[in-house]
Amino acid sequence: MSREGQDEGSEAPALPNGPNAHYSAKLATTYDDAWFYADPGFQEALKREFSEHLQLSCDHRLVDVGGGTGKFAAEIRQTLEEKEGRPMSKSILCVDPSEAMLHVAATERVDAVDTLCATATSFFACRDGGPQASDADCIDRIIMKEVIHHIPAEEVAQVCRGMMDALRDGGRFVVMTRAATSRHYPFFEAAHAHWADPRYDSFADHARRAGFRVDISTLDYPVKLTAGAWKRMLRNRFWSTFSAFTDEEIEGGIAELSERWKGDGDAVEFADRLIFIVGCKPEVPVN
């Protein structure tokens, strides 16, 4: 089921050089094939971490902000329903500003997620009487996976306050992001310079100021894939870091990596450092 995230007749915020431009129809068709989103072991590790932090049940209303194609939300749902032996009583809402990514979610995962075209900022601004207010009033859990580097720094405080207003008492959000440095990734030099600092410390500070109890943990996941697979991912611009480069610049970067790896064999290995920010909204004491 698809719902409009803006006033009737208007479109989702379009940023020519931002996330909407990167997560285009072309990328939407290949996004789930990138190693990070296709490798079963990696996905299982993520599901374990999110399940532990979310403390999710089939009675909860879950919103995946920046949920893209809905793949991860659908897998979370399947795992939870198998564990509890019953269906979720409320649908999962997948919120994303990319119409192309949501089209994949709405066509391939129509039975698993509902979709809503909106940015994190516009979605949580609903507490000011926007069109999504009825959605936000009943949220139990929020996922923000690989999203916060897309939120403008001046809007982070607003998003955190919006999450506090949107969640039920005792509700939780789980943010997954990556480290501020990219030096442990096999990037070409120009890509390191364009790596988007996720500002996770700043996000956690704003969440605390909004009233959340916040914990931060890390997971280092060992990645091993072929050089050919990594190069295909670079050409497909699997992360928005690479949207800043032309085809020629990507090919130049791949040539730089090939020269660097000469004589090292075909395997590419590194640790993917994942950072989890968990925010809990305090319960209101019952008199």
Salt bridges, closest charged atoms under 4 A:
ASP32 OD2 - ARG109 NH2 3.21
GLU44 OE2 - LYS47 NZ 2.89
GLU49 OE1 - HIS53 NE2 3.46
ASP59 OD1 - ARG86 NH1 2.99
GLU81 OE2 - ARG77 NE 2.98
GLU84 OE1 - ARG86 NH2 3.00
ASP114 OD2 - ARG3 NH2 3.64
ASP135 OD1 - ARG3 NH1 2.85
ASP135 OD1 - ARG61 NH2 3.83
ASP137 OD1 - ARG127 NH1 2.43
ASP140 OD1 - ARG168 NE 2.93
GLU146 OE1 - LYS145 NZ 2.93
GLU146 OE2 - ARG178 NH1 2.43
ASP169 OD1 - LYS281 NZ 3.89
GLU189 OE2 - ARG183 NH1 3.02
ASP205 OD1 - ARG208 NH1 3.21
ASP220 OD2 - ARG273 NH2 2.63
ASP247 OD1 - ARG237 NH2 2.86
GLU251 OE2 - ARG235 NE 2.69
GLU256 OE2 - ARG260 NH2 2.95
GLU259 OE1 - LYS262 NZ 3.01
ASP272 OD2 - ARG178 NH2 2.86
